[in-house]
Amino acid sequence: MSFRELRSFTEMMRALGYPRLISMENFRNPNFLLVAEILQWLVKRYDPNIEVPSEIDTEQDRVIFIKSIAQIMVTKANIKLNTKKLYMADGYAVKELLKISTLLYEAMRTKAGNDLDSSGDEGSLNVNFDLSTKLADLKLTRQLASDITIKGASLYDLLAKEIDLRDKRSLVLAKQHEITEIEKELRNCIKAVEEEIQKTHQMIENVASDEANLEAKIEKKKIELERNQKRFQTLKSVRPAFMDEYEKLEKELEAVYNQYLVKFRCLAFLEQQLEELEKAEQEQMEEREQQIKKMVEKLREEELLRSDATSNLDDITIAEGDNIDINENMNKEKPKRPQPGASGLRRDVGRRVFGSMTGADKDDSLESDSDLDLEGEDDDGSDVSDGELDLMTLGDRKPVIPQHSLPDSDNDF
């Protein structure tokens, strides 16, 4: 069973004129009485002369009813029905009922079309629904619908209590009551009703007195309202003494307020200009800082390059100094033989002093400090270091005294 089939079946039954309203919730649970009633109505609608068994109280009667309906529809309308699904009487029975209802619905539509063609209409049903006459009953209908739902709910609750009430009612009916007791209870009930009636009359009288009191209060309030209105009109017509001063102060306040607006506008503009100026200065400071950082980095790079160059030079000088120290150590290890000079003094080959103790007028004196002969210089102008002299002396096994090392005069030391 599908929702579409169930909806189609309910609409077809409504169009065919089934007297009972069929809901889609009727077939959620098995409902054999409704299925039997629909089958009987459909068969009678198909052929009113067909006799259908109406007894469905027992299981055997229901089986006979379903079989007879299926046999009639097969023989008369050539419609094959599933008796098991019909006997289940739930949503699966709707498919079988839909076969009969579809046949009748198509026949009705065909007959309606033929009637329209024969009557010479334009091909459409002109049905006039005058809803204006029903608008007045709409409110009443809604109220009745709400009342029906309330009454149905209360009736459902009362029927739920019927099981307990039935036992109590049977006990009360089975009990024998005396006439005196019944009369006594009736008198008590009559007294209670009379008391309620008296209370109701008292309440009605109280309502009347309350109504009179309320009317008096209303009249009093009306009089006070009229008096206050007259006083208000007199106050509106009289001009207060402080009104002139008030108007003057109001004009002054307006002028001061205008000045305040102008100054506030100017102040806001100046603050905006100041913010822009500070922002520009901040940007300039940042640019300067960046330039300074770049210059500092550049100077650092140059200093690093210079330090690398100086370190290389220091390494070279240190290496040369090491060579000189080695040569001096070699000279110290092998001393040279002293040679006698012209004055009979001995002096070492490696220590020579040039100069004179006389004045600068002697011909053999040095003209300047730059004319001093360097130690170890050959006659041909080539330099001979102490290391070379040592090597020469070591090779000949004899002290070699170069010619330029001879004393020039007796004043040489």
C-alpha positions as CSV (number, residue, x, y, z in Angstrom):
1,M,0.0,0.0,0.0
2,S,1.2,3.4,-0.9
3,F,0.1,6.8,0.2
4,R,-0.8,7.7,-3.4
5,E,-3.1,4.7,-3.8
6,L,-4.9,5.4,-0.5
7,R,-5.4,9.1,-1.4
8,S,-6.8,8.1,-4.8
9,F,-9.2,5.6,-3.2
10,T,-10.5,8.2,-0.8
11,E,-11.0,10.8,-3.5
12,M,-12.8,8.3,-5.8
13,M,-15.1,7.2,-3.0
14,R,-15.9,10.8,-2.2
15,A,-16.6,11.4,-5.9
16,L,-18.8,8.3,-6.2
17,G,-20.9,9.6,-3.4
18,Y,-20.1,7.2,-0.6
19,P,-22.1,8.4,2.4
20,R,-19.4,7.9,5.0
21,L,-16.2,9.9,5.2
22,I,-13.2,7.7,4.7
23,S,-9.9,8.8,6.3
24,M,-6.4,7.6,5.4
25,E,-6.0,6.5,9.0
26,N,-8.9,4.0,8.8
27,F,-6.6,1.4,7.2
28,R,-3.7,1.6,9.5
29,N,-5.1,-1.3,11.5
30,P,-7.4,-4.1,10.3
31,N,-11.0,-2.9,10.1
32,F,-13.2,-5.7,8.6
33,L,-16.5,-3.9,9.2
34,L,-15.4,-0.9,7.1
35,V,-14.1,-3.1,4.3
36,A,-17.3,-5.2,4.3
37,E,-19.4,-2.1,4.2
38,I,-17.4,-0.6,1.3
39,L,-17.6,-3.8,-0.7
40,Q,-21.3,-4.1,-0.2
41,W,-21.8,-0.5,-1.2
42,L,-19.6,-0.9,-4.3
43,V,-21.3,-4.1,-5.4
44,K,-24.8,-2.5,-5.0
45,R,-23.5,0.6,-6.9
46,Y,-22.4,-1.7,-9.7
47,D,-25.6,-3.7,-9.8
48,P,-28.5,-2.9,-7.4
49,N,-30.1,-6.3,-8.1
50,I,-27.3,-8.4,-6.8
51,E,-27.9,-10.1,-3.5
52,V,-25.0,-10.1,-1.1
53,P,-24.9,-11.9,2.3
54,S,-24.9,-9.4,5.1
55,E,-23.9,-11.7,8.1
56,I,-20.3,-11.1,9.1
57,D,-20.5,-11.9,12.8
58,T,-18.5,-15.2,12.8
59,E,-15.4,-16.2,11.0
60,Q,-17.3,-18.5,8.7
61,D,-19.7,-15.8,7.8
62,R,-16.9,-13.4,6.9
63,V,-15.2,-16.1,4.7
64,I,-18.5,-16.7,2.9
65,F,-19.0,-12.9,2.4
66,I,-15.6,-12.4,0.9
67,K,-15.9,-15.4,-1.4
68,S,-19.3,-14.3,-2.7
69,I,-18.1,-10.8,-3.4
70,A,-15.1,-12.1,-5.3
71,Q,-17.2,-14.5,-7.3
72,I,-19.7,-11.8,-8.2
73,M,-17.1,-9.3,-9.4
74,V,-15.3,-12.0,-11.5
75,T,-18.6,-13.1,-13.2
76,K,-20.2,-9.7,-13.6
77,A,-17.3,-7.2,-14.1
78,N,-14.4,-9.5,-15.0
79,I,-12.4,-8.2,-12.0
80,K,-10.2,-10.7,-10.2
81,L,-9.9,-9.9,-6.5
82,N,-7.4,-11.3,-3.9
83,T,-9.6,-12.8,-1.2
84,K,-6.7,-13.0,1.3
85,K,-5.9,-9.3,1.1
86,L,-9.6,-8.5,1.4
87,Y,-9.9,-10.7,4.5
88,M,-6.9,-8.9,6.1
89,A,-8.9,-5.7,5.9
90,D,-5.8,-3.4,6.2
91,G,-3.8,-1.3,3.8
92,Y,-3.3,-4.2,1.4
93,A,-7.1,-4.4,0.9
94,V,-7.1,-0.9,-0.5
95,K,-5.5,-2.2,-3.7
96,E,-8.3,-4.7,-4.2
97,L,-11.0,-2.1,-3.4
98,L,-9.3,0.3,-5.8
99,K,-10.0,-2.0,-8.7
100,I,-13.8,-1.8,-8.2
101,S,-13.8,1.9,-7.4
102,T,-11.6,2.7,-10.5
103,L,-14.1,0.9,-12.7
104,L,-17.1,2.8,-11.3
105,Y,-15.2,6.2,-11.3
106,E,-14.3,5.8,-15.0
107,A,-17.8,4.9,-15.9
108,M,-19.1,8.0,-14.0
109,R,-16.6,10.2,-15.8
110,T,-17.6,8.8,-19.2
111,K,-21.3,9.3,-18.5
112,A,-20.7,12.9,-17.4
113,G,-18.7,13.6,-20.6
114,N,-21.5,12.1,-22.7
115,D,-24.1,14.2,-20.9
116,L,-22.1,17.4,-21.5
117,D,-21.7,16.6,-25.2
118,S,-25.4,15.8,-25.6
119,S,-26.5,19.0,-23.8
120,G,-24.3,21.1,-26.1
121,D,-22.4,22.8,-23.4
122,E,-18.9,24.4,-24.0
123,G,-17.1,21.4,-22.5
124,S,-16.7,22.5,-18.9
125,L,-18.9,22.3,-15.9
126,N,-20.1,25.8,-14.8
127,V,-20.6,25.3,-11.1
128,N,-21.3,28.4,-9.2
129,F,-20.1,28.4,-5.6
130,D,-21.5,31.3,-3.8
131,L,-19.3,31.6,-0.7
132,S,-20.6,35.0,0.4
133,T,-23.7,33.4,1.8
134,K,-21.6,31.0,3.9
135,L,-19.2,33.5,5.4
136,A,-21.7,34.3,8.2
137,D,-21.7,30.6,9.3
138,L,-17.9,30.3,9.3
139,K,-17.5,31.5,12.9
140,L,-20.3,29.3,14.1
141,T,-18.8,26.3,12.3
142,R,-15.4,26.9,13.9
143,Q,-17.0,27.2,17.3
144,L,-19.0,24.0,16.8
145,A,-15.9,22.1,15.7
146,S,-14.0,23.1,18.8
147,D,-17.0,22.1,20.9
148,I,-17.2,18.8,19.2
149,T,-13.5,18.1,19.9
150,I,-13.9,19.0,23.6
151,K,-17.0,16.9,24.0
152,G,-15.3,14.0,22.2
153,A,-12.4,14.2,24.6
154,S,-14.6,14.3,27.7
155,L,-16.7,11.4,26.3
156,Y,-13.5,9.4,25.8
157,D,-12.4,10.0,29.4
158,L,-15.8,9.0,30.7
159,L,-15.9,5.8,28.6
160,A,-12.5,4.9,30.0
161,K,-14.1,5.2,33.5
162,E,-17.1,3.1,32.5
163,I,-15.4,-0.2,33.6
164,D,-15.2,0.9,37.2
165,L,-18.5,2.7,37.2
166,R,-20.3,-0.3,35.7
167,D,-19.4,-2.4,38.8
168,K,-20.4,0.3,41.2
169,R,-23.7,0.9,39.4
170,S,-24.5,-2.9,39.4
171,L,-23.8,-3.0,43.1
172,V,-26.0,0.0,43.8
173,L,-28.9,-1.4,41.7
174,A,-28.6,-4.8,43.3
175,K,-28.8,-3.2,46.8
176,Q,-32.3,-2.8,48.3
177,H,-33.1,0.7,49.6
178,E,-35.7,1.7,52.1
179,I,-38.2,4.4,51.3
180,T,-37.4,6.4,54.4
181,E,-33.8,6.7,53.6
182,I,-34.5,7.7,50.0
183,E,-36.9,10.4,51.3
184,K,-34.3,11.6,53.7
185,E,-31.6,11.9,51.0
186,L,-34.1,13.7,48.8
187,R,-34.9,16.2,51.5
188,N,-31.2,16.8,52.1
189,C,-30.7,17.4,48.4
190,I,-33.6,19.8,48.3
191,K,-32.2,21.8,51.2
192,A,-28.8,22.0,49.5
193,V,-30.4,23.3,46.4
194,E,-32.4,25.9,48.3
195,E,-29.2,27.1,50.1
196,E,-27.5,27.4,46.7
197,I,-30.5,29.4,45.4
198,Q,-30.4,31.7,48.4
199,K,-26.7,32.3,47.9
200,T,-27.3,33.1,44.3
201,H,-30.0,35.6,45.2
202,Q,-27.7,37.3,47.7
203,M,-25.0,37.5,45.0
204,I,-27.5,39.1,42.7
205,E,-28.4,41.7,45.3
206,N,-24.8,42.3,46.0
207,V,-24.2,42.8,42.3
208,A,-27.0,45.4,42.2
209,S,-25.5,47.3,45.2
210,D,-22.0,47.1,43.7
211,E,-23.4,48.4,40.5
212,A,-24.9,51.4,42.3
213,N,-21.6,52.1,44.1
214,L,-19.7,51.8,40.8
215,E,-22.0,54.2,39.1
216,A,-21.6,56.7,42.0
217,K,-17.8,56.5,41.7
218,I,-18.0,57.0,38.0
219,E,-20.1,60.1,38.4
220,K,-17.6,61.4,41.0
221,K,-14.6,60.8,38.6
222,K,-16.4,62.5,35.8
223,I,-17.0,65.6,37.9
224,E,-13.3,65.6,38.9
225,L,-12.3,65.2,35.3
226,E,-14.4,68.2,34.2
227,R,-12.9,70.3,37.0
228,N,-9.4,69.4,36.1
229,Q,-10.0,70.2,32.4
230,K,-11.4,73.6,33.2
231,R,-8.3,74.3,35.4
232,F,-6.0,73.2,32.6
233,Q,-7.7,75.6,30.2
234,T,-7.2,78.5,32.6
235,L,-3.6,77.6,33.1
236,K,-3.0,77.5,29.4
237,S,-4.6,80.9,28.9
238,V,-2.5,82.6,31.6
239,R,1.1,83.5,30.7
240,P,3.7,82.8,33.5
241,A,5.8,85.6,34.9
242,F,9.1,83.8,34.1
243,M,8.2,83.2,30.5
244,D,10.1,86.2,29.2
245,E,13.3,85.3,31.0
246,Y,12.8,81.7,29.8
247,E,12.6,82.8,26.1
248,K,15.6,85.1,26.5
249,L,17.7,82.3,28.1
250,E,16.5,79.9,25.4
251,K,17.8,82.3,22.6
252,E,21.2,82.7,24.5
253,L,21.4,78.9,24.8
254,E,20.8,78.5,21.1
255,A,23.6,81.0,20.3
256,V,26.0,79.3,22.7
257,Y,25.1,75.9,21.3
258,N,25.9,77.2,17.7
259,Q,29.3,78.4,18.9
260,Y,29.9,75.1,20.6
261,L,29.1,73.3,17.4
262,V,31.6,75.5,15.4
263,K,34.4,75.1,18.0
264,F,33.8,71.4,18.2
265,R,33.9,71.1,14.4
266,C,37.2,73.1,14.3
267,L,38.7,71.1,17.2
268,A,37.8,67.8,15.4
269,F,39.4,69.1,12.2
270,L,42.6,70.2,14.0
271,E,42.8,66.9,15.8
272,Q,42.5,65.1,12.5
273,Q,45.3,67.3,11.0
274,L,47.5,66.7,14.0
275,E,47.0,62.9,13.7
276,E,47.9,63.1,10.0
277,L,51.0,65.2,10.8
278,E,52.1,62.8,13.6
279,K,51.6,59.9,11.2
280,A,53.7,61.5,8.5
281,E,56.5,62.3,11.1
282,Q,56.3,58.7,12.3
283,E,56.7,57.5,8.8
284,Q,59.7,59.8,8.2
285,M,61.3,58.6,11.5
286,E,60.9,55.0,10.4
287,E,62.4,55.8,7.0
288,R,65.4,57.5,8.7
289,E,65.9,54.6,11.1
290,Q,65.9,52.2,8.1
291,Q,68.5,54.3,6.3
292,I,70.6,54.5,9.5
293,K,70.3,50.7,9.8
294,K,71.4,50.3,6.2
295,M,74.4,52.6,6.8
296,V,75.4,50.8,10.0
297,E,75.3,47.5,8.2
298,K,77.4,48.9,5.3
299,L,80.0,50.3,7.8
300,R,80.1,46.9,9.6
301,E,80.7,45.1,6.3
302,E,83.6,47.6,5.4
303,E,85.1,47.1,8.9
304,L,84.9,43.4,8.5
305,L,86.7,43.7,5.1
306,R,89.4,45.9,6.7
307,S,89.9,43.6,9.6
308,D,90.3,40.7,7.3
309,A,93.0,42.6,5.3
310,T,94.8,43.7,8.4
311,S,94.7,40.2,9.8
312,N,96.3,38.9,6.6
313,L,99.0,41.6,6.8
314,D,99.7,40.7,10.5
315,D,100.0,37.0,9.5
316,I,102.6,38.0,6.9
317,T,104.6,40.2,9.3
318,I,104.4,37.5,12.0
319,A,105.7,34.9,9.5
320,E,108.6,37.3,8.5
321,G,109.3,38.0,12.2
322,D,109.5,34.2,12.8
323,N,112.0,33.8,9.9
324,I,114.2,36.7,11.4
325,D,114.1,35.1,14.8
326,I,115.2,31.7,13.3
327,N,118.1,33.4,11.6
328,E,119.1,35.2,14.8
329,N,119.0,32.0,16.7
330,M,121.3,30.4,14.1
331,N,123.7,33.2,14.4
332,K,123.8,33.0,18.1
333,E,124.4,29.2,18.0
334,K,127.5,29.6,15.8
335,P,129.5,32.7,16.7
336,K,132.0,34.2,14.3
337,R,135.7,34.5,15.0
338,P,136.6,38.1,15.9
339,Q,139.0,39.8,13.4
340,P,141.6,42.2,14.6
341,G,141.0,45.7,13.4
342,A,143.5,48.4,12.6
343,S,143.4,49.7,16.1
344,G,144.0,46.3,17.6
345,L,140.4,45.9,18.8
346,R,138.4,42.8,18.2
347,R,134.8,43.1,17.0
348,D,132.2,40.7,15.8
349,V,131.4,40.5,12.1
350,G,127.7,41.0,12.6
351,R,128.0,44.2,14.6
352,R,129.1,47.3,12.7
353,V,128.7,50.9,13.4
354,F,129.5,53.6,10.9
355,G,130.1,57.1,11.8
356,S,132.8,59.5,13.1
357,M,133.3,61.4,16.3
358,T,134.7,64.4,14.4
359,G,132.5,67.2,13.0
360,A,130.8,67.3,9.7
361,D,133.7,69.1,7.9
362,K,135.7,65.8,7.3
363,D,135.4,64.5,3.8
364,D,134.8,60.9,4.8
365,S,131.8,61.7,7.0
366,L,128.3,60.7,5.9
367,E,126.4,63.5,4.3
368,S,123.0,62.3,5.7
369,D,121.4,59.5,7.5
370,S,120.3,58.1,4.2
371,D,123.9,57.6,3.1
372,L,124.5,55.0,5.9
373,D,125.5,51.7,4.4
374,L,123.1,48.9,5.5
375,E,124.6,46.0,7.3
376,G,125.3,43.1,4.9
377,E,125.4,45.2,1.7
378,D,127.8,44.0,-1.1
379,D,130.0,46.2,-3.1
380,D,127.9,45.7,-6.2
381,G,124.8,46.9,-4.3
382,S,123.2,43.6,-3.5
383,D,122.0,42.9,0.0
384,V,123.4,39.9,2.0
385,S,121.5,39.0,5.0
386,D,122.9,37.6,8.2
387,G,121.5,34.2,7.4
388,E,123.4,34.1,4.1
389,L,126.6,35.0,5.9
390,D,126.1,32.3,8.4
391,L,125.5,29.8,5.6
392,M,128.7,30.9,3.9
393,T,130.7,30.6,7.0
394,L,129.2,27.2,7.7
395,G,130.1,26.0,4.2
396,D,133.7,27.1,4.2
397,R,134.4,26.1,7.9
398,K,136.2,29.5,8.1
399,P,135.0,32.9,9.1
400,V,134.4,34.9,6.0
401,I,134.8,38.6,6.4
402,P,133.4,40.7,3.6
403,Q,135.3,43.6,2.3
404,H,132.8,46.1,3.2
405,S,132.9,45.0,6.8
406,L,136.4,46.3,7.3
407,P,136.8,49.3,9.4
408,D,137.0,52.6,7.6
409,S,138.8,54.4,10.3
410,D,140.2,54.1,13.8
411,N,137.0,55.7,15.1
412,D,134.8,52.7,14.2
413,F,133.7,50.6,17.1
